[in-house]
Amino acid sequence: MDFEYLPKQDAIPPFDPHAIAVKYLEYDCSYGEEEITEELIAQLLREIPSGIELTLYLDPDGEDDMMEVLCDGTWLALGFSHDFGQENFYCCNPAFAGSPERSPLLSGGQSPVLKENAIQDLEAGVRAVEYFIRTGQLYPGIDWVKQL
């Protein structure tokens, strides 16, 4: 599998801290657009560093444009799938580029996540999740790879 490296940017574009681009999410149960409140978002963002498995969708039917968020309290992985899996992006850890080492995280509950696709800067990871929730875009403050 080939990847295009997308390095982090120093400048983060401003965004509306109260906008909600996510239209559907799966956490302990499913939440539709009307159920995705500021309180729920705040709770999810607080829980990420303790460990979480969460899927965020820009599609109100929960079928496309999804970001998987996995965290065990030490490692955090973000994967974004667009256009029904035709475009896929993953957070990137340059310190493990090309390494076959696996993180303890499992995508979809079964597929191992390589350390090169998981970060340990949980604070940046939380910012990346909030940025996606608010804008529907990948956070430019961390490294990403695009699957080719």
Secondary structure, 3 states (H helix, E strand, C coil): CCEEEECCCCCCCCCCCCCCCCCEEECCCEEEHHHCCHHHHHHHHHHHHHCEEEEEECCCCCCCCEEEEEECCCCEEEEEEECCCCEEEEECCHHHCCCCCEEEEEECCCEEEEHHHCECCHHHHHHHHHHHHHHCCCCCCCCEEEEC
